Amino acid sequence: MSKKICFYVNSAKDKKVFELLDYYSNDIKIMRELGYEVITCSNTNEIPDDVDLFFIWWWTSGIIGLRYAKKKKKPALMIGNLHYSDPSTQGFFQRPFYIRWFIKYCLRNSDLQIATSKIEFEDIKKLNAKNPVWFYHCFDSRKYIFSDSPRENFLFTLTQLTKVNIERKKVYEIIKAYQKIKNDYPGLKLKIAGGKSDNGFSELEKYVNDNDLTDDVIFLGRVSDEEKIDLYRNCKIYIQPSDFEGFGMAIAEAMLCGAPVITSPAGAIPEVVGDKALLVNANNIDEISGAIKKLLDDDELYNKLHIEGYERIKNLFSYEERKFKIKNILEQYI
């Protein structure tokens, strides 16, 4: 009989996220390929009595799953991002006291703490994580397929359109940077994917309308996995400056699909992109607009990032490497 793993994400109110978000779905697929029975759970009522191990996401809401695992005296492996040096409202030191207590509790009471990048690994050690390890997320190049076809005349960014994410991932700055250069590139559009029901969307839409950008800035709403990949494969440039990323999944996905990327040297982003993307000050609109112009005007640089960005992600963040590391970890606890 195969061992049972509870893959626990307390914030997963919609079970579709276990399939749509690659940082969940890849690990679920890997565990199943390794012969484990994986039960996805978003609350403790869904957890079977005979679970052998808990794999729990997020140092905050994951405390519920961790407490349940300890009650059942089962091993609990936890994973997440700390955002220790994130200056935005999502950063560790900007969070309420009780949230910071949850984080510390999880780091010190779970059996293993998995960091998603080297910077996150060094940061969880600062909070005395009990048994920290780190290894990168992975990407399946059979899913994120490199495209060498001519690209369409639009810039692209993807994020939840909550107020905190709009602030951290600089959506207003992207729009303002596009606004500065759009008349120099006739027909160039900016496409933004993210939920129109998110709490920052209405203000963002109003800004676009008030600045006569309604025909130029296109809000796509939430997109499916297939639509997202199609956008990566066809956009002229993927833009995601940020105050902080614990990894930067969308940035790497876009690069794997061949999109040249503009981002910023914040958090784990330099670990992911190396010198295969243009790095800008996330709060400097002139730098962002200048980087857009540079890529649009310099064919040699554009083609270099198009090819070498893809090769970097494909070579450094392989599915098989993560599978090997997860296999070794699970064998220690089950």
C-alpha positions as CSV (number, residue, x, y, z in Angstrom):
1,M,0.0,0.0,0.0
2,S,1.4,3.4,-0.9
3,K,2.1,6.0,1.8
4,K,-0.3,8.9,2.0
5,I,0.8,12.5,1.9
6,C,-1.5,15.4,2.9
7,F,-0.6,18.3,0.6
8,Y,-2.0,21.2,2.7
9,V,-2.7,24.7,1.6
10,N,-5.1,26.4,4.1
11,S,-5.6,29.4,1.8
12,A,-6.7,27.3,-1.2
13,K,-10.4,28.2,-1.1
14,D,-10.7,27.1,-4.7
15,K,-9.3,23.6,-5.3
16,K,-8.4,24.6,-8.9
17,V,-5.2,26.3,-7.5
18,F,-3.7,22.9,-6.9
19,E,-3.7,22.5,-10.7
20,L,-3.2,26.1,-11.8
21,L,-0.3,27.1,-9.7
22,D,2.8,25.3,-10.8
23,Y,4.6,25.6,-7.4
24,Y,1.8,23.3,-6.1
25,S,1.0,21.2,-9.2
26,N,4.7,20.3,-9.9
27,D,5.3,18.9,-6.4
28,I,2.0,17.0,-6.4
29,K,2.8,15.5,-9.7
30,I,6.4,14.6,-8.5
31,M,5.1,12.9,-5.3
32,R,2.6,10.9,-7.3
33,E,5.3,9.9,-9.8
34,L,7.4,8.7,-6.8
35,G,4.5,6.3,-5.8
36,Y,2.9,8.3,-3.0
37,E,-0.8,8.9,-2.7
38,V,-1.3,12.6,-2.4
39,I,-4.4,14.1,-0.9
40,T,-4.9,17.9,-1.5
41,C,-6.5,19.6,1.5
42,S,-7.5,23.2,2.2
43,N,-8.9,22.6,5.7
44,T,-8.5,20.0,8.4
45,N,-11.9,18.4,7.8
46,E,-10.6,17.1,4.5
47,I,-7.6,15.2,6.0
48,P,-7.9,11.4,6.2
49,D,-7.0,9.7,9.5
50,D,-4.3,7.5,7.9
51,V,-2.0,10.2,6.5
52,D,1.7,9.4,6.9
53,L,3.2,12.8,6.3
54,F,2.1,16.5,5.9
55,F,3.5,18.7,3.2
56,I,2.4,22.2,4.2
57,W,2.6,25.5,2.3
58,W,3.1,28.9,3.9
59,W,4.6,29.9,7.2
60,T,1.5,31.9,8.1
61,S,-1.8,30.0,7.4
62,G,0.1,26.7,7.4
63,I,0.2,26.9,11.2
64,I,-3.3,25.2,11.2
65,G,-2.0,22.2,9.3
66,L,1.1,22.1,11.4
67,R,-0.9,22.0,14.7
68,Y,-3.0,19.2,13.3
69,A,0.1,17.2,12.2
70,K,1.6,17.6,15.7
71,K,-1.7,16.4,17.3
72,K,-1.5,13.3,15.1
73,K,2.2,12.9,15.7
74,K,3.0,12.8,12.0
75,P,6.0,14.5,10.4
76,A,5.4,17.9,8.9
77,L,7.5,19.4,6.1
78,M,6.8,23.1,5.4
79,I,7.6,25.4,2.5
80,G,7.0,29.0,1.7
81,N,8.4,32.5,1.3
82,L,9.4,34.7,4.3
83,H,9.8,38.1,2.5
84,Y,12.2,39.1,5.3
85,S,13.7,42.0,3.4
86,D,10.6,42.9,1.5
87,P,9.8,46.6,2.1
88,S,6.2,46.3,0.9
89,T,3.2,45.6,3.1
90,Q,3.8,41.9,2.4
91,G,7.2,42.0,4.0
92,F,7.9,40.2,7.3
93,F,8.4,43.3,9.4
94,Q,5.3,45.0,8.0
95,R,3.0,42.1,9.2
96,P,1.0,42.2,12.4
97,F,2.7,40.8,15.5
98,Y,0.5,37.6,15.6
99,I,1.4,36.8,12.0
100,R,5.1,37.1,12.8
101,W,4.5,34.8,15.8
102,F,2.8,32.2,13.5
103,I,5.8,32.3,11.1
104,K,8.3,31.8,13.9
105,Y,6.3,29.0,15.4
106,C,6.2,27.2,12.1
107,L,9.9,27.6,11.4
108,R,10.8,26.3,14.8
109,N,8.2,23.5,15.2
110,S,7.9,21.8,11.8
111,D,10.3,18.9,11.0
112,L,11.8,20.4,7.9
113,Q,11.7,23.9,6.5
114,I,12.1,24.2,2.7
115,A,13.2,27.6,1.3
116,T,12.6,28.4,-2.4
117,S,15.8,30.3,-2.9
118,K,19.1,31.0,-1.3
119,I,18.1,34.4,0.0
120,E,15.0,32.9,1.6
121,F,17.2,30.1,3.1
122,E,19.5,32.7,4.7
123,D,16.5,34.6,6.0
124,I,14.7,31.7,7.6
125,K,17.9,30.9,9.4
126,K,17.8,34.4,11.0
127,L,14.6,33.3,12.7
128,N,16.2,30.1,14.0
129,A,14.5,27.7,11.6
130,K,14.8,24.2,13.2
131,N,16.0,22.2,10.1
132,P,16.3,24.4,7.0
133,V,17.1,23.3,3.5
134,W,16.7,25.0,0.1
135,F,16.2,24.1,-3.5
136,Y,14.6,25.9,-6.4
137,H,11.3,25.5,-7.9
138,C,11.2,23.7,-11.2
139,F,9.6,24.2,-14.7
140,D,8.5,21.6,-17.1
141,S,9.8,22.6,-20.6
142,R,7.2,20.3,-22.1
143,K,4.5,22.7,-20.8
144,Y,6.3,26.0,-21.2
145,I,7.4,25.6,-24.7
146,F,9.9,28.0,-26.2
147,S,8.6,30.0,-29.2
148,D,10.9,31.3,-31.9
149,S,8.0,32.6,-34.0
150,P,7.6,36.4,-34.7
151,R,6.1,38.1,-31.6
152,E,3.1,40.3,-31.4
153,N,3.1,44.0,-30.7
154,F,2.3,44.0,-27.0
155,L,3.9,44.1,-23.6
156,F,2.6,41.8,-20.9
157,T,2.5,41.5,-17.1
158,L,0.7,39.0,-14.9
159,T,-0.3,39.4,-11.2
160,Q,-3.1,39.3,-8.8
161,L,-4.7,42.8,-8.9
162,T,-5.0,43.1,-5.1
163,K,-3.8,46.4,-3.7
164,V,-0.8,44.9,-2.1
165,N,0.3,43.0,-5.3
166,I,-0.3,46.1,-7.5
167,E,2.0,48.0,-5.1
168,R,4.7,45.3,-4.8
169,K,4.8,44.3,-8.5
170,K,4.6,47.9,-9.7
171,V,1.6,47.8,-12.0
172,Y,1.1,51.6,-11.9
173,E,4.8,52.1,-12.7
174,I,4.5,49.7,-15.6
175,I,1.5,51.6,-17.0
176,K,3.2,55.0,-16.6
177,A,6.4,53.7,-18.2
178,Y,4.4,52.4,-21.2
179,Q,2.6,55.7,-21.4
180,K,5.9,57.5,-21.8
181,I,7.0,55.5,-24.8
182,K,3.8,54.3,-26.5
183,N,3.7,57.1,-29.1
184,D,7.1,56.1,-30.3
185,Y,5.9,52.6,-31.2
186,P,2.6,52.8,-33.0
187,G,0.2,50.0,-32.3
188,L,2.1,48.8,-29.2
189,K,-0.3,47.7,-26.5
190,L,0.1,46.7,-22.8
191,K,-1.8,43.6,-21.6
192,I,-2.4,43.0,-17.9
193,A,-3.7,39.6,-16.6
194,G,-5.3,39.5,-13.2
195,G,-8.6,39.2,-11.5
196,K,-11.1,42.0,-12.1
197,S,-12.8,41.2,-8.8
198,D,-9.5,41.8,-6.9
199,N,-9.7,44.7,-4.5
200,G,-7.2,46.9,-6.5
201,F,-8.7,46.6,-9.9
202,S,-11.4,49.3,-9.9
203,E,-8.8,52.0,-8.9
204,L,-6.4,50.7,-11.5
205,E,-9.1,50.8,-14.2
206,K,-10.1,54.3,-13.2
207,Y,-6.5,55.5,-13.6
208,V,-6.3,54.0,-17.1
209,N,-9.6,55.5,-18.1
210,D,-8.8,58.9,-16.6
211,N,-5.5,59.0,-18.6
212,D,-7.1,58.1,-22.0
213,L,-5.4,54.7,-22.1
214,T,-8.6,52.6,-22.4
215,D,-7.7,51.5,-26.0
216,D,-4.0,50.9,-25.2
217,V,-4.0,49.1,-21.8
218,I,-6.0,45.9,-22.0
219,F,-7.2,44.2,-18.9
220,L,-7.5,40.5,-19.6
221,G,-9.0,39.3,-16.3
222,R,-7.9,36.0,-14.9
223,V,-6.4,33.8,-17.6
224,S,-6.2,30.0,-17.8
225,D,-2.9,28.1,-17.9
226,E,-3.2,27.7,-21.6
227,E,-4.0,31.4,-22.1
228,K,-1.1,32.4,-19.8
229,I,1.4,30.3,-21.8
230,D,0.1,31.7,-25.1
231,L,0.7,35.2,-23.8
232,Y,4.2,34.4,-22.7
233,R,5.0,32.9,-26.1
234,N,3.6,35.8,-28.1
235,C,4.3,39.0,-26.1
236,K,7.1,41.3,-27.2
237,I,8.4,41.8,-23.6
238,Y,7.4,40.4,-20.2
239,I,7.6,43.2,-17.6
240,Q,7.7,42.5,-13.8
241,P,9.6,45.0,-11.7
242,S,9.1,44.2,-8.1
243,D,9.9,45.2,-4.5
244,F,10.6,41.6,-3.7
245,E,10.2,38.1,-5.0
246,G,10.9,34.9,-3.0
247,F,11.5,33.3,-6.3
248,G,9.7,34.9,-9.3
249,M,7.7,32.1,-11.0
250,A,6.1,34.2,-13.7
251,I,9.4,35.8,-14.6
252,A,11.0,32.3,-15.1
253,E,8.0,31.0,-17.0
254,A,8.1,33.9,-19.4
255,M,11.8,33.4,-20.0
256,L,11.3,29.7,-20.7
257,C,8.8,30.6,-23.4
258,G,11.3,32.9,-25.0
259,A,10.0,36.3,-23.8
260,P,12.7,38.9,-23.0
261,V,12.2,40.1,-19.5
262,I,12.4,43.4,-17.6
263,T,12.5,43.0,-13.9
264,S,14.5,44.3,-10.8
265,P,17.3,43.1,-8.6
266,A,15.1,42.4,-5.6
267,G,14.9,39.3,-3.4
268,A,15.6,36.1,-5.3
269,I,15.2,37.6,-8.8
270,P,19.0,37.8,-9.5
271,E,19.3,34.1,-8.6
272,V,16.7,33.3,-11.2
273,V,17.5,35.6,-14.1
274,G,21.3,36.1,-13.7
275,D,22.4,38.4,-16.5
276,K,19.7,37.2,-18.9
277,A,17.1,39.9,-18.2
278,L,17.2,43.7,-18.0
279,L,17.2,44.8,-14.3
280,V,15.8,48.2,-13.4
281,N,14.9,50.2,-10.2
282,A,11.4,49.1,-9.6
283,N,10.3,52.5,-8.5
284,N,11.9,54.5,-11.3
285,I,9.5,55.0,-14.2
286,D,12.3,56.4,-16.4
287,E,14.4,53.3,-16.0
288,I,11.5,51.0,-16.8
289,S,10.5,53.0,-19.9
290,G,14.2,53.2,-20.9
291,A,14.5,49.4,-20.7
292,I,11.4,48.9,-22.8
293,K,12.9,51.2,-25.5
294,K,16.3,49.5,-25.3
295,L,14.8,46.1,-26.0
296,L,12.5,47.4,-28.7
297,D,15.4,49.3,-30.5
298,D,18.3,46.8,-30.0
299,D,17.7,43.7,-32.0
300,E,21.0,42.1,-31.0
301,L,20.2,42.5,-27.3
302,Y,16.6,41.4,-27.8
303,N,17.6,38.2,-29.5
304,K,20.3,37.5,-26.9
305,L,17.8,37.6,-24.0
306,H,15.2,35.7,-26.1
307,I,17.6,32.8,-26.5
308,E,19.8,32.9,-23.5
309,G,17.0,33.6,-21.0
310,Y,15.2,30.4,-22.2
311,E,18.5,28.4,-21.9
312,R,19.1,29.6,-18.4
313,I,15.8,28.6,-17.0
314,K,15.7,25.2,-18.9
315,N,19.2,24.3,-17.6
316,L,19.1,25.5,-14.0
317,F,15.5,24.7,-12.9
318,S,14.8,21.3,-14.2
319,Y,11.9,19.1,-13.2
320,E,14.1,16.0,-12.7
321,E,16.5,17.9,-10.3
322,R,13.6,18.9,-8.0
323,K,12.2,15.4,-8.2
324,F,15.5,13.9,-7.1
325,K,15.6,16.2,-4.1
326,I,12.0,15.7,-3.0
327,K,12.6,11.9,-3.3
328,N,15.5,12.1,-0.9
329,I,13.7,14.2,1.6
330,L,10.5,12.1,1.6
331,E,12.5,8.9,2.1
332,Q,14.0,10.4,5.3
333,Y,10.5,11.0,6.9
334,I,8.3,8.1,5.6
